[in-house]
Amino acid sequence: DKDDKLMTDYKNIIEFYKNYIKLEDIIRTGWLMRSVPAQRLESVADHTLQLIMLGSILSKELNLDIDEQRLMEMLFIHDVGEAFIGDIADVDADYEEKKFAEKEAVKKLLSVLSEETANYYYGLWLEMECNETPLSKFAYQLDKIDAVIKAWVYENEYKVEGLFDEFYNRQKEKGTFDNGVLEKLFLEVVKKAGTKYE
């Protein structure tokens, strides 16, 4: 009956959430690989929360014409597969294999939810992965500017030489922010980092 279905739904929601909160125990390997000596390194959950905050602030401060709720949901689902497979860094030797595994992990994690809800969030995850819509491009740039800003902060705070150079050069070469919504923010971070980047 209806009550039994509700109890099943609640159990599935709890199961999903139990897996989702594993993200707070998964350390972002990019900083580990670069020997950032922080007492407490950023987890995937930290990263997700900070992206949501940054996206919301930028949306309001820049008066962007975007669906902010959809952006928030896209950001909180974008790394969800890492709850099962661990963090993925774009410099990993087995990056492509991990990306395939991530797709399967996202499907598995969402599979406990109703078909409608699972399809909705999988669609958001896929939209960001494909990086073709204006919203997903903005979300992608947020993900990258977050790393650039943190590289600058960590280099100054923990004296990790060359950290900002690496992240700056990678995004500069890829043209990640060229003519994008966050190009001016990227240039402002570069300005703070010093004259050698101008």
BAFI-3210 file (N, C-alpha, C; in Angstrom, 3 decimals, decimal comma, padded with zeros to 6 digits):
// residues 198
n [1|2|3|4|5|6|7|8|9|10|11|12|13|14|15|16|17|18|19|20|21|22|23|24|25|26|27|28|29|30|31|32|33|34|35|36|37|38|39|40|41|42|43|44|45|46|47|48|49|50|51|52|53|54|55|56|57|58|59|60|61|62|63|64|65|66|67|68|69|70|71|72|73|74|75|76|77|78|79|80|81|82|83|84|85|86|87|88|89|90|91|92|93|94|95|96|97|98|99|100|101|102|103|104|105|106|107|108|109|110|111|112|113|114|115|116|117|118|119|120|121|122|123|124|125|126|127|128|129|130|131|132|133|134|135|136|137|138|139|140|141|142|143|144|145|146|147|148|149|150|151|152|153|154|155|156|157|158|159|160|161|162|163|164|165|166|167|168|169|170|171|172|173|174|175|176|177|178|179|180|181|182|183|184|185|186|187|188|189|190|191|192|193|194|195|196|197|198]
n.u [000,826|000,203|001,629|003,600|005,055|006,041|007,721|009,609|010,652|011,788|013,761|015,396|016,227|017,724|019,718|020,924|021,874|023,603|025,670|026,385|027,500|029,966|031,731|032,880|035,014|036,839|039,814|041,003|042,999|044,754|046,051|047,424|049,202|050,857|052,116|051,071|051,256|049,068|047,298|044,792|043,647|041,690|038,549|036,465|033,838|034,154|035,112|032,889|030,909|032,132|032,247|029,518|028,893|030,589|029,561|026,930|027,380|028,763|026,819|024,886|026,362|027,383|025,108|024,015|022,315|021,123|019,910|019,837|019,192|019,290|021,986|023,166|022,309|023,528|026,193|026,344|026,046|028,097|030,536|029,747|030,090|032,575|032,285|032,214|034,450|036,661|038,745|039,244|041,858|042,809|045,300|045,875|047,289|045,645|043,341|041,202|040,115|039,218|037,277|035,350|034,651|033,636|031,253|029,679|029,573|028,112|025,610|025,042|024,945|022,788|020,772|019,189|017,225|014,018|012,971|012,437|013,685|016,336|016,954|016,770|018,930|021,059|020,976|021,749|024,354|025,504|025,173|026,981|029,348|029,488|029,755|028,628|026,379|025,390|025,091|026,439|028,989|029,625|029,564|031,681|033,818|033,746|034,579|037,218|038,309|038,172|040,203|042,442|042,417|042,739|045,256|046,846|046,344|047,286|049,964|050,981|050,320|051,436|053,884|054,494|056,345|055,904|053,342|051,091|051,928|051,757|048,963|047,941|049,237|048,236|045,454|045,589|046,841|044,892|042,892|040,702|039,199|038,873|037,123|035,024|032,527|033,916|036,369|037,366|037,551|039,499|041,674|041,926|042,771|045,211|046,480|046,762|048,581|051,005|053,360|054,743|053,036|051,615]
n.v [-001,196|002,412|003,421|001,464|001,781|004,363|003,886|002,259|004,091|005,941|004,363|003,929|006,515|007,038|005,132|006,113|008,576|007,728|006,652|008,929|010,659|009,575|011,003|012,910|011,700|011,255|012,248|014,918|014,035|015,483|017,448|015,883|014,523|016,570|017,177|019,003|020,397|020,607|020,595|019,509|018,241|019,108|017,561|015,643|016,284|018,768|020,269|020,176|021,551|024,067|024,814|025,097|027,263|029,255|029,351|030,248|032,780|034,104|034,006|035,744|038,134|038,792|039,024|036,986|035,390|032,709|029,415|029,097|027,197|024,796|024,841|024,580|021,986|020,551|020,914|019,688|017,057|016,435|015,144|012,799|010,065|009,468|008,681|005,965|005,151|006,665|009,664|011,445|012,595|014,849|014,342|011,747|008,604|006,563|007,852|007,847|005,279|005,488|007,452|006,096|004,159|005,835|006,751|004,423|004,109|006,350|005,746|003,437|004,435|006,186|004,439|003,445|005,233|006,633|006,056|008,394|010,433|009,485|009,548|012,279|013,382|011,957|012,923|015,591|015,151|014,032|016,138|018,051|016,610|016,439|019,091|021,105|022,776|026,184|026,410|024,133|024,672|026,909|025,724|023,919|025,721|026,898|024,732|024,514|027,075|027,086|025,264|026,666|028,999|027,827|026,665|028,936|029,984|027,846|027,695|030,089|029,900|027,473|027,386|025,938|025,544|026,525|025,574|027,185|028,009|025,613|025,030|027,383|027,495|025,170|025,693|028,036|027,225|025,466|027,208|027,562|029,607|031,514|034,120|033,443|033,335|033,492|034,616|037,177|036,869|034,890|036,330|038,210|036,649|035,868|038,338|038,834|036,870|037,754|039,787|038,348|036,816|038,406]
n.w [000,000|000,111|002,359|002,733|000,401|000,801|002,990|001,762|-000,083|001,681|002,870|000,657|000,089|002,360|001,957|-000,387|000,612|002,609|001,096|-000,345|001,581|001,940|000,497|002,086|003,244|001,309|000,109|-001,881|-004,410|-005,978|-004,469|-002,645|-004,337|-004,990|-002,717|-000,805|002,298|004,133|007,236|007,256|004,475|001,572|001,113|-001,174|-000,647|000,646|-001,500|-003,219|-001,726|-001,550|-004,238|-004,813|-003,155|-004,305|-006,902|-006,431|-005,273|-007,384|-009,374|-008,344|-007,802|-010,316|-011,653|-013,297|-015,981|-015,330|-014,454|-011,281|-009,311|-010,761|-011,427|-008,847|-008,209|-010,232|-009,557|-007,026|-007,711|-009,422|-008,786|-007,671|-008,241|-007,281|-004,719|-004,737|-006,247|-005,586|-005,633|-008,702|-010,625|-013,210|-014,166|-013,761|-014,669|-015,512|-016,298|-018,266|-017,960|-015,344|-015,649|-017,111|-015,235|-013,325|-014,476|-014,422|-011,679|-010,873|-011,962|-010,471|-007,838|-007,995|-008,586|-006,538|-006,088|-007,134|-010,531|-011,946|-010,399|-010,371|-013,126|-013,565|-012,044|-013,113|-015,674|-015,220|-014,293|-016,601|-018,373|-017,362|-017,698|-020,498|-021,198|-022,911|-022,902|-022,049|-019,233|-018,229|-019,140|-017,636|-015,089|-015,384|-015,718|-013,198|-011,628|-012,457|-011,928|-009,219|-008,510|-009,457|-007,878|-005,351|-005,673|-005,792|-003,210|-001,585|-002,383|-001,380|001,327|002,228|001,098|-001,276|-003,840|-007,221|-007,530|-008,197|-010,740|-012,231|-012,267|-013,324|-015,863|-017,102|-017,427|-018,870|-021,247|-022,195|-022,677|-021,063|-019,839|-021,765|-023,202|-021,621|-018,962|-016,595|-017,188|-016,421|-013,669|-013,512|-014,566|-012,557|-010,406|-011,449|-011,512|-008,802|-008,211|-009,199|-011,119|-013,094|-014,552|-016,198]
ca.u [000,000|000,916|002,569|004,731|005,868|006,751|008,809|010,646|011,269|012,634|014,937|016,253|016,817|018,777|020,801|021,625|022,573|024,706|026,769|026,799|028,346|031,328|032,572|033,611|036,213|037,709|040,703|041,304|044,349|045,631|046,895|048,318|050,231|051,768|052,691|050,602|051,351|047,992|046,945|043,591|043,473|040,321|037,848|035,572|032,662|034,554|035,192|031,527|030,269|032,760|031,813|028,138|028,966|031,193|028,611|025,810|027,853|029,048|025,546|024,227|027,220|027,527|023,748|023,996|021,022|021,216|019,029|020,748|018,880|019,830|023,441|023,505|022,099|024,570|027,450|026,418|026,050|029,133|031,602|029,104|030,627|033,814|031,938|032,494|035,725|037,736|038,931|039,859|042,621|042,963|046,668|046,013|047,696|044,495|042,219|040,073|039,501|038,517|036,085|034,345|034,210|032,839|029,916|028,967|029,376|027,013|024,377|024,825|024,571|021,448|019,811|018,294|016,163|012,982|013,479|012,332|014,740|017,635|017,148|016,984|020,292|022,010|020,973|022,573|025,757|025,920|025,241|028,257|030,418|029,548|030,273|028,183|025,360|025,931|025,148|027,504|030,273|029,852|029,891|033,027|034,760|033,777|035,391|038,623|038,774|038,332|041,544|043,435|042,445|043,320|046,692|047,451|046,259|048,166|051,372|051,349|050,142|052,278|055,177|054,691|056,849|055,491|051,979|050,220|052,419|051,228|047,521|047,755|049,677|047,340|044,197|045,938|047,079|043,626|041,953|039,494|038,395|038,854|035,800|034,007|031,965|034,890|037,665|037,833|037,926|040,784|042,682|042,107|043,613|046,544|047,038|047,150|049,729|052,253|053,561|055,351|051,992|050,914]
ca.v [000,000|003,686|003,538|000,564|002,412|005,478|003,333|001,828|005,313|006,504|003,490|004,179|007,850|006,871|004,381|007,060|009,578|007,025|006,584|010,292|011,289|009,033|012,007|013,699|010,943|011,076|013,404|015,319|013,502|016,458|018,116|014,854|014,266|017,718|017,295|020,172|019,923|021,115|019,693|018,804|018,504|019,206|016,346|015,857|016,974|020,169|020,842|020,331|022,628|025,345|025,145|025,561|028,613|030,147|029,494|031,072|034,162|034,674|034,167|036,941|039,318|039,123|039,115|036,068|034,874|031,247|028,719|028,866|025,921|023,726|024,901|024,001|020,540|020,017|020,913|018,712|015,692|016,262|014,221|011,807|008,736|009,286|008,021|004,538|004,828|007,536|010,912|011,357|013,788|014,808|013,934|010,308|007,820|005,758|008,803|007,428|004,116|005,972|008,181|005,087|003,579|006,853|006,742|003,269|004,358|007,315|004,988|002,546|005,216|006,744|003,364|003,168|006,239|006,400|006,214|009,811|011,183|009,002|010,069|013,730|013,675|011,415|013,889|016,730|014,696|013,870|017,480|018,669|015,838|016,770|020,463|021,724|023,799|027,351|026,153|023,163|025,349|027,729|024,802|023,414|026,790|027,007|023,615|024,793|028,290|026,663|024,676|027,725|029,843|027,058|026,523|030,216|030,057|026,835|028,047|031,154|029,485|026,338|027,557|024,852|026,261|026,092|025,040|028,054|027,926|024,416|025,146|028,524|027,135|024,178|026,326|029,033|026,477|024,889|028,285|027,244|030,785|032,472|034,635|032,818|034,147|033,634|035,090|038,308|036,333|034,226|037,382|038,840|035,720|035,979|039,623|038,657|035,947|038,474|040,405|037,456|036,159|039,389]
ca.w [000,000|000,026|003,474|002,456|-000,645|001,420|003,795|000,815|-000,598|002,737|002,995|-000,509|000,267|003,380|001,316|-001,258|001,420|003,291|000,124|-000,729|002,600|001,863|-000,163|003,081|003,635|000,145|-000,038|-003,256|-004,607|-006,632|-003,468|-002,100|-005,345|-005,039|-001,363|-000,051|003,684|004,981|008,334|006,813|003,046|001,071|000,686|-002,314|-000,106|000,822|-002,842|-003,725|-000,978|-001,914|-005,599|-004,727|-002,588|-005,291|-008,001|-005,980|-005,118|-008,697|-010,062|-007,822|-007,948|-011,736|-012,191|-014,435|-016,403|-015,295|-013,530|-010,156|-008,647|-011,604|-011,259|-007,545|-008,282|-011,113|-008,819|-005,937|-008,252|-010,455|-008,352|-006,808|-008,517|-006,530|-003,457|-004,920|-006,911|-005,133|-006,380|-010,035|-011,020|-014,671|-014,516|-013,500|-015,844|-015,935|-016,248|-019,104|-017,311|-014,161|-016,084|-017,455|-013,963|-012,642|-015,079|-013,875|-010,247|-010,755|-012,221|-009,336|-006,664|-008,218|-008,899|-005,402|-006,100|-008,133|-011,898|-012,312|-009,695|-010,862|-014,483|-013,470|-011,584|-014,086|-016,772|-014,797|-014,271|-017,988|-018,974|-016,979|-018,329|-021,930|-021,247|-024,166|-022,672|-021,324|-017,798|-017,930|-019,374|-016,447|-013,997|-015,662|-015,402|-011,731|-011,144|-012,767|-011,241|-007,826|-008,374|-009,684|-006,669|-004,240|-005,928|-005,384|-001,748|-000,986|-002,638|-000,447|002,718|002,589|000,406|-002,244|-005,008|-008,549|-007,535|-009,002|-012,124|-012,879|-012,499|-014,231|-017,212|-017,690|-017,867|-019,893|-022,492|-022,645|-022,992|-020,299|-019,493|-022,879|-023,560|-020,770|-017,882|-015,502|-017,691|-015,605|-012,361|-013,737|-014,725|-011,252|-009,635|-012,054|-011,067|-007,396|-008,152|-009,475|-012,440|-014,082|-015,336|-017,031]
c.u [000,866|001,968|003,804|005,663|006,680|007,924|009,947|011,392|012,227|013,910|015,923|016,945|017,956|019,977|021,624|022,477|023,759|025,925|027,298|027,769|029,741|032,287|033,376|034,894|037,206|038,508|040,971|042,773|045,301|046,566|047,849|049,491|051,283|052,314|052,322|050,494|050,272|047,664|045,709|043,342|041,996|039,760|036,994|034,313|032,955|034,514|033,795|030,816|030,819|032,388|030,398|028,106|029,484|030,225|027,451|026,210|028,084|027,762|024,862|025,059|027,359|026,172|023,595|022,581|021,104|020,186|019,882|020,458|019,450|021,354|023,857|023,388|023,151|025,899|027,464|026,383|027,301|030,257|031,051|029,653|031,884|033,557|032,265|033,900|036,899|037,900|039,617|040,565|042,885|044,379|046,908|046,374|046,522|043,206|041,004|039,349|038,676|037,238|034,970|033,766|033,319|031,403|029,076|028,658|028,215|025,677|024,029|024,326|023,144|020,369|018,852|017,125|015,108|013,561|013,480|013,459|016,125|017,933|017,440|018,441|021,355|022,102|021,824|024,053|026,294|026,065|026,564|029,428|030,595|030,019|029,904|027,150|025,993|026,073|026,276|028,883|030,635|030,256|031,307|034,080|034,865|034,704|036,882|039,142|038,970|039,740|042,636|043,563|043,098|044,818|047,433|047,485|047,256|049,644|051,841|051,314|051,142|053,622|055,489|055,069|056,350|054,061|051,049|050,624|051,758|049,748|047,200|048,076|048,732|046,062|044,437|046,113|045,790|042,628|040,633|038,584|038,297|037,429|034,668|033,554|033,013|036,263|038,214|038,253|039,287|041,900|042,957|042,973|045,057|047,228|047,532|048,411|051,048|052,438|054,111|054,310|051,307|051,434]
c.v [001,253|003,838|002,663|001,164|003,571|004,980|002,864|003,038|005,907|005,689|003,737|005,526|007,773|006,150|005,297|008,018|008,966|006,932|007,966|010,886|010,660|010,040|012,827|012,999|010,764|012,352|013,671|015,001|014,492|017,150|017,126|014,609|015,367|018,081|018,602|019,760|020,473|020,098|018,875|019,167|018,443|017,836|016,674|016,590|018,458|020,899|021,127|021,500|023,994|025,779|025,707|026,994|029,611|030,403|030,398|032,540|034,819|034,927|035,464|038,204|039,763|039,233|038,232|035,549|033,348|030,699|028,292|027,548|024,744|023,677|024,238|022,473|019,874|019,909|019,857|017,274|015,407|015,302|013,030|010,392|008,424|008,687|006,531|004,255|005,686|008,741|010,644|012,669|013,701|014,491|012,450|009,559|007,013|006,589|008,306|006,221|004,546|006,710|007,206|004,475|004,557|006,858|005,603|003,467|005,328|006,594|004,099|003,315|005,753|005,672|003,052|004,147|005,899|006,668|007,687|010,634|010,789|009,560|011,571|014,031|013,094|012,358|015,108|016,355|014,617|015,221|018,156|017,943|016,233|018,206|021,183|022,829|024,998|027,102|025,197|023,773|026,241|026,850|024,255|024,467|027,018|025,952|023,911|026,035|028,002|026,116|025,728|028,607|029,103|026,846|027,787|030,329|029,101|027,161|029,101|030,701|028,421|026,321|026,363|025,496|025,648|025,597|025,884|028,011|026,772|024,573|026,295|028,117|026,140|024,830|027,383|028,348|025,905|025,966|028,128|028,457|031,815|032,831|034,015|033,758|034,440|034,118|036,217|037,855|035,645|035,264|038,086|037,959|035,816|037,254|039,516|037,798|036,629|038,876|039,443|036,770|037,123|039,385]
c.w [000,000|001,124|003,266|001,414|-000,079|002,246|002,909|000,270|000,432|002,904|001,853|-000,412|001,278|002,780|000,396|-000,432|002,150|002,367|-000,238|000,297|002,689|001,239|000,843|003,542|002,491|-000,097|-001,514|-003,539|-005,273|-005,663|-002,814|-003,038|-005,371|-003,667|-000,665|001,413|004,617|006,059|007,971|005,351|002,662|000,680|-000,536|-001,854|000,120|-000,511|-003,392|-003,048|-001,399|-003,328|-005,600|-004,193|-003,614|-006,451|-007,642|-005,873|-006,475|-009,483|-009,643|-008,075|-009,403|-012,432|-013,432|-014,723|-016,503|-014,322|-012,336|-009,438|-009,439|-011,504|-009,954|-007,584|-009,167|-010,362|-007,721|-006,436|-009,088|-010,066|-007,575|-007,018|-007,717|-005,144|-003,524|-005,445|-006,459|-006,051|-007,718|-010,326|-012,518|-015,129|-014,219|-014,782|-016,397|-015,943|-017,031|-018,499|-016,104|-014,546|-016,477|-016,175|-013,207|-013,168|-014,520|-012,393|-010,014|-010,945|-011,024|-008,119|-006,784|-008,343|-007,753|-005,356|-007,144|-009,519|-012,322|-011,688|-010,207|-012,249|-014,468|-013,098|-012,519|-015,290|-016,459|-014,817|-015,695|-018,689|-018,633|-017,621|-019,799|-022,166|-022,551|-023,975|-021,945|-019,826|-017,447|-018,163|-018,186|-015,267|-014,152|-015,313|-013,891|-011,138|-011,331|-012,046|-009,756|-007,601|-008,536|-008,438|-005,510|-004,430|-005,497|-003,855|-001,107|-001,206|-001,642|001,008|003,141|001,858|-000,517|-003,575|-006,324|-008,650|-008,409|-010,472|-012,873|-013,232|-013,448|-015,667|-017,880|-018,228|-018,934|-021,247|-023,072|-023,063|-022,256|-020,096|-020,612|-023,266|-022,742|-019,671|-016,806|-015,961|-016,808|-014,211|-012,448|-013,819|-013,401|-010,349|-010,130|-011,572|-009,626|-007,279|-008,476|-010,915|-013,488|-014,956|-016,308|-018,454]
res [d|k|d|d|k|l|m|t|d|y|k|n|i|i|e|f|y|k|n|y|i|k|l|e|d|i|i|r|t|g|w|l|m|r|s|v|p|a|q|r|l|e|s|v|a|d|h|t|l|q|l|i|m|l|g|s|i|l|s|k|e|l|n|l|d|i|d|e|q|r|l|m|e|m|l|f|i|h|d|v|g|e|a|f|i|g|d|i|a|d|v|d|a|d|y|e|e|k|k|f|a|e|k|e|a|v|k|k|l|l|s|v|l|s|e|e|t|a|n|y|y|y|g|l|w|l|e|m|e|c|n|e|t|p|l|s|k|f|a|y|q|l|d|k|i|d|a|v|i|k|a|w|v|y|e|n|e|y|k|v|e|g|l|f|d|e|f|y|n|r|q|k|e|k|g|t|f|d|n|g|v|l|e|k|l|f|l|e|v|v|k|k|a|g|t|k|y|e]
***
